[in-house]
Amino acid sequence: AGADSTIFDAEGKNRHFEFYTTQDSTTIIQGITFKNGKDGDSSGSLYLYQNKMSFISCIFENNTAGGKGGAIRIGGAASPSFESCHFKNNYVKTTSSSSSNGYGGAIRIDEPSTDYTKNNPIKINNTKFSSNYIQSEGSAFGGAVNVQREINFTNCVFVKNHATGNTDDINEDEALGGAIYADNAWYKDLGGNSYQWVGLDMYIINSTF
């Protein structure tokens, strides 16, 4: 048993799962390979929303989306953790019929929705990101990870990830963050038509690029 033998192959037809409910950290997905997931917009393999699931020793391979998160998109109040996983050969490819810009070849993490979300960072430990990429007709942000939340990377490895923008050679688009693109500010709604910029922390500890 394990990720080498337990394989969920979507055969390029659909994403694997959407988790919309409030699974907590006692929900553990371990030793599974998620491969060949596909979605025309976002999250080629998994869409995580409103949960704190844990992923241990999983492989995400050759998943693709048309705009955000080749393998995974994390939104709402979701604060999952990843331990000893491998993201490889996942990609976002945008065309004129999909999103104009590309975000997160492997993972796209949306901005906080509440203070609770802000104060519960995504944790990614002992995880490898290899050969993930964006190929975008517009701009490209984060070949492996695009993040607008607080996040901790510990003992991670990033190798051969890349972002390519302006593939249609029409506009002056940009490509930023071959491995990670972090937008570390949240435009917080204070109510009453009032807003405030709030800084977001990102920690990268003992990791290799």
N, C-alpha and C positions, 0 to 999 in steps of 0.2 A: 504494500500500500504506500501511498505518497503521491507527490505531484508528478512523478515520472510515469505512474501507471493509472492514476485517477484523473482522467482528462474530460473536460466538458468542451466539446468542439461544436461551435455554432455554424460551421461550414460557410461563413460569410453571408448568412441570411438575416440574422437579428442579433441584438445584444443578449447576453446570457440572463441577467436578472435586474430587476428594479426593487430596491428595498426602501419603501416609503414609511414604514411604521417605526415604532420606538424600541427596536432591539437594543439591549444594553450591552455592556462589556462582557457579560457572561455568554453572549452569542459569539462563538468562535468558528471560523471557517479555516480549516487546516489541511494542508497537503493536497491541494487541488490545482490543476492546470486549467486556466481559462484561455481558450485560443480561438482565433478566427471569428470573434464577435464583430458585428458591424452595425452602425447606425448612421443615417444620413445627416444627423445634426450633432449629437453629443453622446458621450459615454458608450463606446463601442462594445464594452463588456459589461460593466456594472454601473448603475446609477444609484448613489447612496444619498438618502434624504431622511433626516430626523432619526438618526441612530448612532450608536457608539460601538459598533461591531469590531471584532478583532480578526485580522487575517494573519495567519502564521504559516510560513513555509509554502506559500502559494506562488505560482508562476502565471504571469499574464503575458501572452505571446501572440503577436500578429493580429491584434485587434485594431479596428480603425473607425474613425468618426469623421463627419464632414465639417466639423467646426470646433468642438471643445471636448478634450479628453479622449484620446484614442482608445484607452482602456477604461478609465474610470472618471466619472464626474462626481464631485462631492458638493452638495448644496444644503440649504436650510440649516438646521441645527445639528447636522451630522458631524460627529467627531470620531471617526474610526482610527484605529491604529494598525500599523503594518510591521510585522516582525519577520526577518529572514525571508523576505520575498524577492522575486526577480521579475522585473519588467523588461521585456526584450522585444524589439522589432514592432512596437506599437506605433501608430502614426495617425496624424490628422492631415487630410488632404482636402483643401477647399477648391471649389470650382465656381463658376458663375451661377450655378444652380444651387449652391449651398451657401454657407457663411462666407463673407468676404475676407474675414481674418481667421487665423488659426491660433488656438490656445491649448497648450499642453499636449505634446505628442503621446505621453503616457497618462498623465493625471492633470485634470483641471479642478481647482478648488475655488468655489465661489466666495464672494465677500461675506462677512458676518451679517446675520439678520437681526441679532439681539446681542446684548452684553454677555449673556450666557454663552453664545456661540463664540464671541471674541475671547472669552476667558477660558475656553476649552480647546487648546491647540491640537492640530493634527500631529500625531507622533509616528515617525517612520524610522525604524531602527534596523541595522544590519541588513540593509536592502540594496540590491544592485539594479541600476538602470543602464541598459546597454542598447545602443543602436535604435533608440526611439527618435522620432523626427516629426517635423512639420514641413509640408510642401504647400504653400499658400499662394493663391493669386493676389491676395491682399498682403497684409502684414502678418508676421509670425512671431509668437511670444511664448518661448519656453519649449525647447525641443523635447525635454523629458517632463518637466513640471511647470505648470502655470498656477500661481497661488496668489489669492487675495485674502488670506486668513493668517492667523498666527500658526506657526508650524515649527517643529523640531526635527532636524535630521541628525541622527547619531550613528556613527560607524557605517556610513553608506558609501557606495562607489558609483561614480558616473563615468561612463566610457562610450565614446563614439555616438553621442546624441547630437543632433543638430537641428537648426531651424533655417528654412529658406523661404523668403518672401518675394513678392512681385514677380511671380513666375509668368504672368501674362504680359509683363513689361509695358504696362499702360500708365500706372501712377507711380509716384515716388514713395512706395511702401517701404517698410523696414522689417528687419529680422533682429530680434533681441533675445538673448539668453539661449545659447545652444543647449545648456543643461537645465537651468532654472531661470524663470522670469518671475520676480516677486513684485507685486504692487502693494507696498507696505503702508497703505493709508485707507481708512474707511470713512466715507462721507455719511456720518451718523445722523439719522433723523431724530431730532429732539422734540418733535411735535410743534404744533402752532406755526408751521411754515418756517421752522428754524433748524439749521443744520450745523454740524461741527466736524472738522477733520480730526480723526483719531488715529494715532500711530499704531502699527501692528508689528510685533516682534517676530523675527525669524532667527533660529539658532541652528548653526551647522557645526557639528562637533565631531572631530576625528574622522572626517570624511575625505574621500579622494576624488579629484576631478582630472 
